[in-house]
Amino acid sequence: MNSPVVPSPKSSRRYPERPVLGVGALIFDGQNRILLVQRGGEPLKGWWSLPGGVLETGETLAHGVCREVLEETGLLVEIDRFLTVFERIMPDSAGLPEYHYVLVDYICRVVGGTEAPADDCAAIQWVSAEELDLVQPLTSGTDGVIRRAWEVLSK
């Protein structure tokens, strides 16, 4: 006799059993500015970063990045191209991995919607390359990913 399959409890993002898969969007306007979001929830509440979030089960990477951007910014986007895979491992005070994300980042373009911060996003802001160093606090590694995208787009 087969025993019924019992679903495992949802894994936590904090002290996860394995890395959490997320998506991020590098969205540029016609003036070579990038859209940043200020995080409204933990981890890193109040920090500036790229729009994005955790992929849902059964969701493609492309759908996930478009859904997350819409939920956080009110904007409809299309993916232009894949940019990079980025790891964010955030240890606690004892050195244990409190958060561990693997983020798949895409360069995107706006195709519609109405810009407004929503969901777990406290604010949104368009930022030029010259202004990027002034946006603080900026999540670790985000400036490097953004500068890489500007480099890719300038070719």
SERO-4910 file (N, C-alpha, C, O; in steps of 0.05 Angstrom, whole numbers):
BEGIN
 pado doro    nc1    nc2    nc3   cac1   cac2   cac3    cc1    cc2    cc3    oc1    oc2    oc3
  Met    A     17    -24      0      0      0      0     18     25      0     37     27     16
  Asn    A     12     44    -18     27     68    -19     17     88      2     -7     91      6
  Ser    A     36    101     15     28    121     34     25    148     19     39    153      0
  Pro    A      7    165     29      2    190     15     27    208     17     42    207     36
  Val    A     31    224     -4     53    243     -4     45    267     13     24    279      9
  Val    A     62    273     32     57    296     50     75    319     41     99    316     41
  Pro    A     63    341     33     80    364     25     97    373     47     89    374     71
  Ser    A    122    381     40    140    392     61    132    420     67    120    434     50
  Pro    A    138    430     91    132    457     97    147    476     79    169    470     70
  Lys    A    135    500     73    148    519     57    175    526     69    177    531     93
  Ser    A    195    527     52    222    533     63    223    564     68    211    579     53
  Ser    A    237    571     88    240    598     96    262    612     80    282    599     72
  Arg    A    259    638     75    280    653     62    303    659     82    326    662     74
  Arg    A    296    659    107    316    664    128    326    637    137    311    619    144
  Tyr    A    352    634    137    366    608    143    354    586    125    345    566    135
  Pro    A    355    590     99    342    570     81    358    544     80    382    543     85
  Glu    A    344    522     74    357    496     71    374    496     46    395    482     46
  Arg    A    366    511     26    382    514      1    378    542     -9    360    556     -1
  Pro    A    395    551    -28    392    578    -38    365    583    -50    352    565    -61
  Val    A    356    608    -49    330    617    -59    335    629    -87    353    646    -90
  Leu    A    319    621   -107    322    631   -134    306    656   -138    282    656   -133
  Gly    A    319    677   -147    305    702   -152    312    714   -179    330    704   -193
  Val    A    297    734   -187    301    748   -212    304    778   -207    292    788   -188
  Gly    A    319    791   -224    322    820   -222    320    833   -250    327    821   -270
  Ala    A    312    858   -250    308    873   -275    325    898   -275    324    914   -257
  Leu    A    340    901   -297    355    926   -302    339    941   -323    340    934   -347
  Ile    A    324    961   -314    306    975   -332    317   1003   -338    322   1019   -320
  Phe    A    321   1009   -364    333   1034   -372    312   1051   -387    295   1040   -401
  Asp    A    314   1077   -384    296   1095   -399    312   1106   -423    335   1099   -427
  Gly    A    300   1123   -438    312   1135   -462    334   1155   -456    347   1165   -474
  Gln    A    338   1162   -430    358   1181   -422    382   1167   -408    397   1180   -394
  Asn    A    384   1141   -413    406   1125   -401    406   1125   -371    427   1123   -358
  Arg    A    382   1126   -359    379   1123   -330    368   1095   -324    354   1083   -341
  Ile    A    374   1085   -300    364   1059   -291    344   1063   -269    346   1082   -253
  Leu    A    324   1046   -267    304   1047   -246    313   1031   -222    318   1007   -224
  Leu    A    314   1044   -199    320   1031   -174    296   1031   -156    279   1049   -158
  Val    A    294   1011   -138    272   1010   -119    284   1011    -91    306   1000    -86
  Gln    A    270   1024    -73    278   1023    -45    262   1001    -31    237   1001    -32
  Arg    A    276    982    -19    263    959     -7    245    967     17    254    982     34
  Gly    A    221    957     17    202    964     38    200    942     60    187    946     80
  Gly    A    214    920     56    213    898     75    240    885     79    259    891     64
  Glu    A    242    868     99    267    854    104    271    831     84    251    820     75
  Pro    A    295    823     78    320    834     88    326    861     74    316    866     52
  Leu    A    343    877     86    353    902     75    332    923     71    332    938     51
  Lys    A    313    925     89    293    946     88    306    973     87    324    979    102
  Gly    A    297    990     68    307   1017     65    331   1019     45    338   1041     37
  Trp    A    342    996     37    364    996     18    353    998    -10    331    990    -16
  Trp    A    369   1010    -28    363   1012    -56    374    988    -71    396    979    -66
  Ser    A    358    979    -91    366    955   -106    351    955   -133    338    974   -140
  Leu    A    355    933   -147    340    929   -172    312    918   -166    309    904   -146
  Pro    A    292    925   -183    266    912   -179    269    882   -184    285    873   -202
  Gly    A    255    866   -169    256    837   -172    247    823   -147    238    835   -128
  Gly    A    250    797   -148    241    781   -125    244    751   -130    259    743   -148
  Val    A    231    736   -114    233    707   -114    215    695   -135    192    702   -138
  Leu    A    226    676   -150    211    661   -170    191    643   -156    197    630   -136
  Glu    A    167    641   -167    146    624   -156    148    596   -169    156    594   -193
  Thr    A    140    576   -155    140    549   -166    122    547   -191     99    557   -190
  Gly    A    132    536   -212    117    533   -237    119    557   -255    108    557   -277
  Glu    A    134    578   -247    136    602   -262    163    603   -278    183    594   -267
  Thr    A    162    612   -302    187    615   -317    202    639   -307    191    657   -295
  Leu    A    228    640   -312    245    663   -305    234    688   -318    232    709   -304
  Ala    A    227    687   -343    217    710   -358    191    720   -345    188    744   -341
  His    A    173    702   -339    147    711   -327    152    722   -299    140    742   -292
  Gly    A    170    710   -284    176    719   -257    187    747   -257    179    764   -240
  Val    A    206    754   -274    217    781   -274    196    801   -282    195    823   -270
  Cys    A    179    795   -302    158    814   -310    138    817   -288    129    840   -283
  Arg    A    130    796   -275    111    797   -253    122    814   -230    108    831   -219
  Glu    A    147    809   -222    159    824   -200    160    853   -205    155    870   -188
  Val    A    168    861   -230    170    889   -237    143    902   -236    140    924   -225
  Leu    A    122    889   -246     95    900   -246     86    903   -217     75    924   -210
  Glu    A     90    883   -200     82    884   -172     96    907   -157     83    920   -140
  Glu    A    121    911   -162    136    931   -147    135    959   -158    136    979   -143
  Thr    A    132    962   -184    134    989   -197    110    997   -213    107   1021   -219
  Gly    A     91    979   -219     68    986   -235     75    986   -265     57    992   -281
  Leu    A    100    979   -272    108    980   -300    107    952   -313    114    932   -301
  Leu    A     99    952   -339    100    928   -355    126    929   -370    133    949   -382
  Val    A    141    907   -369    167    906   -383    168    882   -401    154    862   -398
  Glu    A    186    884   -420    195    861   -437    224    857   -432    239    876   -428
  Ile    A    232    832   -433    261    826   -430    275    832   -456    266    823   -477
  Asp    A    297    846   -454    314    852   -477    335    830   -480    339    819   -502
  Arg    A    348    823   -457    368    802   -457    376    795   -429    372    810   -410
  Phe    A    387    771   -427    398    761   -402    424    776   -397    439    782   -416
  Leu    A    429    783   -372    455    797   -365    473    779   -349    496    774   -358
  Thr    A    464    769   -326    483    755   -309    468    739   -287    444    743   -283
  Val    A    482    721   -275    473    708   -250    489    720   -228    514    721   -229
  Phe    A    476    727   -207    489    741   -184    481    727   -158    458    720   -154
  Glu    A    501    722   -142    496    710   -116    497    730    -94    514    748    -93
  Arg    A    478    729    -75    478    746    -52    476    728    -28    455    716    -22
  Ile    A    498    725    -13    499    709     11    503    728     34    523    743     35
  Met    A    485    729     53    486    748     75    488    732    101    469    721    111
  Pro    A    513    732    112    516    717    138    506    732    162    504    757    161
  Asp    A    499    718    182    491    730    207    516    737    224    538    733    214
  Ser    A    512    746    248    535    755    265    553    731    272    577    736    279
  Ala    A    543    707    270    560    683    276    573    672    251    587    652    252
  Gly    A    567    684    228    579    675    203    562    654    188    570    645    167
  Leu    A    538    647    199    521    628    185    505    642    163    498    666    166
  Pro    A    499    629    141    484    641    119    455    646    126    438    628    124
  Glu    A    449    670    135    422    678    143    404    680    118    380    672    119
  Tyr    A    415    691     97    401    693     71    420    684     50    444    689     51
  His    A    410    669     30    426    661      7    408    661    -18    390    644    -21
  Tyr    A    413    680    -35    398    683    -60    416    678    -84    439    686    -84
  Val    A    405    666   -104    417    664   -131    398    680   -149    375    672   -153
  Leu    A    408    702   -160    391    721   -175    398    721   -204    422    723   -211
  Val    A    378    717   -221    382    717   -250    373    745   -260    349    752   -258
  Asp    A    392    761   -270    386    789   -277    383    792   -307    398    781   -323
  Tyr    A    362    807   -315    356    813   -343    355    843   -348    346    858   -331
  Ile    A    364    851   -372    360    878   -381    332    879   -394    325    862   -410
  Cys    A    316    898   -385    288    900   -393    282    928   -404    297    947   -399
  Arg    A    260    930   -418    250    957   -427    221    959   -420    206    939   -421
  Val    A    212    984   -414    185    989   -407    168    989   -432    175   1001   -452
  Val    A    145    975   -430    126    974   -453     98    984   -445     80    985   -461
  Gly    A     95    992   -419     69   1002   -411     67   1004   -380     88   1001   -366
  Gly    A     43   1009   -371     39   1011   -342     41   1039   -332     47   1058   -347
  Thr    A     36   1042   -306     37   1068   -293     57   1066   -270     53   1050   -252
  Glu    A     78   1082   -271     99   1081   -251     90   1089   -223     80   1112   -220
  Ala    A     92   1071   -204     86   1078   -176     97   1056   -158     95   1032   -165
  Pro    A    109   1063   -136    119   1042   -117     95   1026   -106     75   1038    -98
  Ala    A     99   1000   -104     77    983    -93     89    958    -81    114    955    -80
  Asp    A     72    940    -71     80    914    -59    101    919    -37     94    934    -18
  Asp    A    124    908    -39    144    911    -17    165    932    -24    188    931    -16
  Cys    A    157    951    -40    175    972    -50    166    999    -38    143   1007    -41
  Ala    A    184   1012    -23    178   1038    -10    179   1062    -29    164   1081    -25
  Ala    A    197   1061    -48    201   1083    -67    214   1073    -92    227   1052    -92
  Ile    A    212   1088   -114    226   1082   -138    239   1108   -149    230   1130   -144
  Gln    A    262   1105   -163    276   1128   -172    293   1121   -197    306   1100   -198
  Trp    A    292   1139   -217    309   1136   -241    335   1149   -235    336   1172   -224
  Val    A    357   1135   -241    384   1144   -233    403   1143   -257    404   1123   -271
  Ser    A    418   1164   -261    439   1164   -282    465   1152   -272    467   1148   -248
  Ala    A    483   1147   -290    509   1136   -282    523   1155   -262    537   1146   -243
  Glu    A    521   1181   -266    534   1201   -249    521   1202   -221    535   1209   -202
  Glu    A    496   1195   -219    482   1196   -194    484   1169   -178    477   1169   -154
  Leu    A    492   1148   -191    492   1121   -178    507   1121   -152    497   1108   -133
  Asp    A    530   1133   -150    545   1133   -125    532   1149   -102    539   1145    -79
  Leu    A    512   1165   -109    498   1181    -89    475   1166    -77    464   1174    -56
  Val    A    466   1144    -89    443   1129    -79    453   1111    -57    469   1092    -61
  Gln    A    445   1117    -32    454   1102     -9    431   1097     10    413   1113     13
  Pro    A    432   1074     23    450   1052     19    441   1035     -6    417   1032    -11
  Leu    A    460   1026    -21    455   1009    -45    464    981    -39    486    977    -28
  Thr    A    447    962    -45    454    934    -38    480    926    -51    487    934    -73
  Ser    A    495    909    -36    522    901    -44    522    887    -71    506    869    -77
  Gly    A    540    896    -89    543    885   -115    525    896   -136    529    892   -160
  Thr    A    504    911   -128    485    922   -148    498    942   -166    493    942   -190
  Asp    A    516    959   -156    529    979   -173    545    965   -195    546    974   -218
  Gly    A    559    943   -189    575    929   -208    558    917   -230    565    917   -254
  Val    A    535    906   -223    516    894   -242    505    916   -261    504    912   -285
  Ile    A    498    939   -249    488    961   -265    509    972   -284    504    976   -308
  Arg    A    534    975   -275    555    985   -292    561    965   -315    568    973   -337
  Arg    A    559    939   -308    563    919   -329    541    922   -351    547    919   -375
  Ala    A    516    926   -342    494    930   -361    499    954   -379    495    953   -403
  Trp    A    508    977   -367    513   1001   -383    535    994   -404    534   1003   -426
  Glu    A    555    979   -395    577    972   -414    566    954   -436    573    959   -460
  Val    A    550    935   -430    538    917   -451    521    933   -470    522    929   -494
  Leu    A    505    952   -460    487    967   -477    502    988   -494    492    996   -514
  Ser    A    526    996   -485    541   1016   -501    555   1004   -525    566   1019   -541
  Lys    A    556    977   -526    570    964   -549    553    961   -573    561    950   -593
***
